[in-house]
Amino acid sequence: MDKETDSKALLGTRVSEKVADLLTDIEKEPVPDGLLALAQQLQTALGDKLDKQSGE
């Protein structure tokens, strides 16, 4: 991988970790089940997108 690709991969990892941390914090709060389900769908979709991008 070149330097730019490494930089993008690192940023993606940091973003994924930050999103995961935020969603973990959200899961600890009393929120409606529908909102929690949407947050989990978002987490899955972002993970899938990042996985797809890293496979290119």
Steps between C-alpha positions, in 0.01 A plus 500: 500500500614853436511775761163649400328162519657433840379840621145432380498156660620644829234773488234237425615295797492803728154598377373144545641484852349839589159401360515170687589684822215747452252222427615311808437813706158544336412141584558580868244783492128444536380542141199371311554159342436643153780753537739236626413276206572787260835566667593134466398503133717807448794330666457195278464709184809707579700187574387340175589813303844521656560129439394539137730801454796321655445207264538718191 
